[in-house]
Amino acid sequence: MRSLLMASAIALSFSLFLTPVFLRLFRRWGWGQVIRTPEAGNNPQHGFKRGTPTMGGVIFVGGTTIAYLIGTYAGGNPPTISGFLVLWMMVGFALVGFIDDYMKLRSQRSLGLSGWRKIVGQVVVIVPWAIVALQFPDAQGQTPATAYVSVFRDISVLNFLALPVAIGILLYIGWISFIGVAWSNSTNVTDGLDGLATGVGVFTVGAMSLTTFWQFQQRCVGEDLVAAYQQACYQTRDPLDLTIIAATFAASLVGFLWWNAPKAQVFMGDVGSMAIGGVIAAVSILSHTEILTVLTAGAFIIGPGSVILQRVYFKLTRGKRLFLMSPFHHHLEMRGWSETNIVIRMWIIAAGLAVTGVGFFYVEWLART
């Protein structure tokens, strides 16, 4: 518990008090936001944001890493392989986002990496991650990730490794890659208004830290997987460390939100939005709650979901549009909603979905006791 409190406090303080220092550096380096012109189809209301310091995700990614390492070692709970795997996904996806942001700044255009190049970069990060996550069994034989599909816990009948080895491994890597790419791009699309992705990330990752803490309180001791599925305990490796890293990341986002809330003094950039997706993906996989996370982090699905609906409707109706503009938060802007109203209402939706996800998680546990 000391590690949890210490790491969270350091992360919050780092983002809250050191962001002004980073902003001075960002301005010196010319890290100013590039805004598309109205001719490129962007909402002209955002033109005044041009030049606002961006790539602020570097702040909370760095703050989380530093705070987690200091907090765990100083608090007497040294990092585990599970915690390092979350850092791996967070930093790896942040690097892909950093390259994208840097290309935009260098060319002074809103076009960085193409969509497929982003996906390739994400896959390069997550494929070795998926392989390593099946290694390092603890004393009970538990590895950080498993080859099972999971909702509240692993579903014993959905085991990729029950198939022929080569096919099973490919399906497992494909499943993990899909989760990572989907969440990283979902958070990236959601990051379109001041404080939107940051606030939604606070509620989402905060809720995930609650589920992993409950897994720590109800962890299995000496139970095999089938017995664990039939009972109320959880076979999650290192649930306390997952709680620490998730809570640390959420605290770092809270500190960053002070500067990122409307009217934002700094933007997180793709380096930040992709890092949020990486944390969500990693914690969901390592806590065996991949499907439940669709509900808990459901606010991050609204934006990309509206983009998909827009494209499908456009093709089916031969040119008609379902929304004035996608993602959905820009549609609301075009309808006359203020940016602050949209962001606050999305925070409320995110909080409701996060609480609902935690509620379903707890109800499932009650049903087994």
N, C-alpha and C positions, 0 to 999 in steps of 0.2 A: 504493500500500500504506500510506503514511503516513496518508492520509485515512481509510482503512478502520480502522486501529488507533486513530487519534485520535477519530473519531466514535463508535466502539464504546465506548471507555474513558469518554468524556464521558457517553454515554447510560447506561452502567452506574452511574457515580458519581452522576449526577443522580437516578435512581430509588432507588438504595440509600441515599444519605445525605440527600436532601431530602424523602423521603416523610414522616418525622416532622413536618417543618415544615408540609407540606400537611395532615396529619391534624389539627393544631391549628386550622388555618383551617377545615377541613371541619366540625369540632365547633362552632366559633364560628358558622358559617353554618347549622348544623342539618342538614347532609347525612348523616343517619343512615338505615341500611337499613330499608326497610319490609318486614315479613314477613307473608305471608298467614296467617290463623288456620286452625286445624284444620277449622273449619266450611267453609272455602273449598276444602278438599281438599288442603291442604299437609301435608307430613310434620311432625308436631308437634315432632320433635326439633330443628327449626331455630328454634324460638321464642326461644331464648336469644341468637340473633344480631341480634335487633332492636336498632336504634340504632348498630350498628357503622358507622363512616364508610364511605360509598360514593362512587361516581363517581370512583374512583381511576384510572380510565382516563385522566383528564385529566393525570395525572402522567406516564405513559409516552408518551402522545401528544405532550405538550409537550416532554418530554425528548428524544424521537426527533427532533422538528423542530429544536430548538435544536442538538443534537449533530450532526445531519447537516449543517446549514448551516455551523456553525463548523468541523467536521472537513474538509469538502470544500474550503472556501475556504482554510483555514490549511494544509491538506496539499497544496495545489497541484493538486487535481482539482475545479475548480468544478462546481457542480450542472448537470445536463443536464435536458432536457425529460422524460426518462424518470423521473428522480428526483422532479421536481416533480409528475409525474402520480401517482406512488405516494403522495406527501404529500397530493395533492388527494383521492384516494379515501379515504385514512386519516382525514383531518380531516373530510371531507364526511360519511362514515358516522358518525364520532364525534359530529358535531353532531346528527344524527338521534337517536342514542342519548342525547345530553345532553338533548334536548327530552323524550324519553320518561322519563328518570330524573327530571327536574325536575318533570314533571307528577305523578309518583308521590309525590315528596316534598311537593309543595304540597298535594295532596289527602290525604296520609297513607294512601294505598291502594296496593295492588300493581298497579293498572291504570293504565297510562299511555296511550301511543298504541295504537290498535287495530292488529291485524295488517296490515290493508290500508293504513292510514295510514303505517305504517312502510315498507311496500313502495313507496308513492307517493314518500315522502321519499328512499328509496334510488334510485329511478328518476330523480328530479329531479337527483340528484348524478351518476349514471352516464351518462345520455344525452349531455349535453355533453362529458363525459369521453371517451366513445367517439368522438365526432366530432373532438375535438382530437387524440386519439391517432393519427389517420390523417394528421395534418398534420406539418409540420416535418421534411422529409426531410433526411438528412445528405448528405455529399459523395458517398456511394455510392447515394443514393436510398432509404435505409432509413428508414421511419417507425417511431415507437415501437411501435405495434400494426399488425397486418395484418388483412386481411379473410379470412384462412384459418383453418380449424380446425386445431389442432395437438395433437400428442401429445408427442414428444420435440423436434420442430421442426415447422414448417408442413407440412401435407400438401398437395402441389401441386394435387391434383385437387379439393380441397374449398375452393374460392374463391367467396365470396359475390358478389364483384364480377364473376364470369364470367356472372352472370345479368343480366337487364335492370337498369339502374342503380337505379331506384326500389325494385324488389323486393330487389335485392342489399343496398342500404343498410339497408332495413328489417330484413332477416334478420340482418345484421351487428349492428345496434343491439340487436335482440332477443336475440341470442346473448350479447353482452357484458353486457346487462342481467340476463339469467338467471344468468350466472356471478357477478356482483356481489351480486345479491339472495340467491342460494343460499348463498354462502359467508358473507355477513354474518349471515343468519338461522341458519345452522348453528352458527357460533361463539357466537351469542347463546343458543341453546338449550343448548349445552354448558356454559355458565357457570352452574352450579347448585350447585357444591361449592367449598369453600375451595381455591384454587390449581389447580383442574382445568383451566380454559381457559388460564390463564397458562402452566402447565407444558407443556400440549399445544402451545400457540403457540410456545414456545421451540424445541421439537424440530422443528416444522413449518417455521417461518420460517428457522431455522438450516439445515435441509436445503436449502431453496430458495436460500439464499445460496451454498451449495456448488455447486449446479447452475449458477447464473449466473456464479460464478467460473470454472468449467470452460469455460463458453461464452466467457468473456473470453480464456482461455488458447488456445482453439481457434476463435477468430472467423475468419470469412471475410474475405478481402481481394480485392475486384474480382471476386467471383463473382455470377452471377445466381441467382435463387431456385431454378430447376430444377437447376442445377449444384450448388448448396449442398445440396439435398435428396439428391442422388445421392452426395455426398461426406460427409466426416466433420466439416466445419467448420459453424459456426453463424452465421446471419445475424440476430443479435439486436443491435438498436441499444443502445448504452451498457450492455453487460453489467457492466462494472466499477462503474458508478454504481448499478445494480440490486443488486450485491453489497454495496455500502456501505450503502445504505438498508435492505436486508434484515438485514444483520448488526447495524446500529445498532438496529433495532427489536427484534431478538432479545435484544441486550444490555440494552436498556431493560426488557424483560420479565423478564430474570433478576434485575435489581435490584429490580423490583417484587415478584417472587416471594418475596423474603426476608420481606416484610411480609404477603403474601397467602396463603402456605402455611398449612396447618392448624396451629393455630387462627388464622384470619385476623384481622389487625388492621385491614384495609381491604379492601373489595370493589371490583372494577373497574367494576361497573355496566354498563348497556347502552352507555354512551359508550366503554368499553374493549373489550367483546366485539365490538361492531360494527366498531370500528377494526381489530381483529385480522382480521376477515373482509375488510375493505377492503384491507389489505396483501396478504393471500393472493391475493385476486382480481386485484389490480393486477399483482403480480409474476408470477403465472401467465400473464396475458395478454401482458405486455410481454416475457417470456422465452420465449413460444411453447410453453408446457408445460401448457395448460389441462387436457387429459385426464390427463396424468401426475399432476397435482396431486390428482386424486381419490384416488390411492393415497398420495402423500406426506402429504396432510392427511386421510387416511382416518379418523383418530380423531375428527375433528370431524363425521363423518357418522353415527357410532353413535347419538348422542343424537336428532337429527332423524329418522333412519331408524326408530328405535324408536317415535317419536311417530306416524309415518305407518303403521307396521305395527299399532300399537294401534288407530288409528281405523278402518283397513280391516277388521281382525279383529272389532272391535266391531260394525260394520255388517253384516258377512257372517254373524255368529253371533247377531245380534239381541240385543246387550246383554252378551255375554261379553267378558272381557278377557284379552289375551295376557300382559300384564305387570301386576303389582300396582299399578304406577304408572309413567307415562312422564314424562320421558325415562328411559332405561335405568339411569342411575346412581341415580335415586330408587327404582327397582325393587329394586336391590341393597341400598339402605338399608332398605327394607321387609322384605327377607329377613334382616336382622340384620347386614349388613356394616358395619363402622365406616367413617366418612367418610375417614379417613386411608388405610385399605386400598384403598378404591375409587379414590381419587385416585392413589396410587402405582401401582396396576396399570394405570390408564388412561395414566399417563405411560409405562409400559413398552410398552404397545401402541402409543402414539404414536411412541415412539423406534423400535420395530421397523418400523412402516409407513414412517416417514421414511427410515430406512436402506435399506429395500427399494426405495423410490422412487428414491433416489440410485443404488442398485445397478443397477436397470433402465436408468436414464439412461446410466450408464457402459457397461453391456453393449451397448446400442444403438450407442454410439460405437465400441466395439471391433469390432462386426460390420461397420462401414463402413471400417475402416482396413486 
